[in-house]
């Protein structure tokens, strides 16, 4: 069981992480709008022919962060700029990895036992199989970068025990990039 | 010149970090996972600093560090983890294995360049 305040916390943590990590330049806009929860596992309702899947696991829950994308000119142009030599999926996978890492870093304030998976790419046709996981919470969003570049995202959480926490995302501290010497 | 080895399964990160180091006058080589990193370290005794990801296929970064200290009996090479992982348990495992420091991605080169220079000298 996931309480209403825990669901709200997962959503706010996702929004903050996506706004910090999905834009390629600091000044780029990132608008995130909810999509009907029932649409989250419908391939036709979500933008993107492919998805990047990442997992954050703890003793009490498993969270799947699913980022939907189309490898079209707009997406390639946004993330690669004029660099035609860099493989798009390599670049985009690392962007998704950073987004999930930002969620992981924030969730660690409430769950100290988290581990992350490496990202992998699937066809969006796999989305209906999310139902087979019997998730306790699914939410979906459209993500618009710089007013026109479209992505989408799904968060899917399966709980193995009651999950209840309130995230304070207003005080999210940016410590990434700093060297912690032992 | 002493060499720095960058170990990451993402070519984006390898290019970014190794490119930054070379641009700043440091000698850098790359490896695609822990297994490759271990082989390159064995073949190049001039490597003084390893910058490694944690989650990688074939062999993860922390297992690689344990093997550097154990199987290779190399107690002197400095190892910094550069990863999206930031859990205290992983840092403790790294510390116990002989990791010198931890950076949570994204990589901000200017913030760590001088320390990298010292650790690679």
Interface residues (C-beta under 8 A of the other chain):
Chain A: X21 X86 X87 X90 X91 X93 X94 X97 X98 X100 X101 X104 X105 X108 X112 X113 X114 X115 X116 X117 X118 X175 X176 X177 X178 X179 X180 X181 X182
Chain B: X9 X10 X11 X12 X13 X15 X55 X56 X57 X80 X83 X84 X85 X86 X87 X88 X89 X90 X91 X94 X95 X99 X100 X101 X102 X103 X104 X105 X106 X107 X108 X111 X112 X115
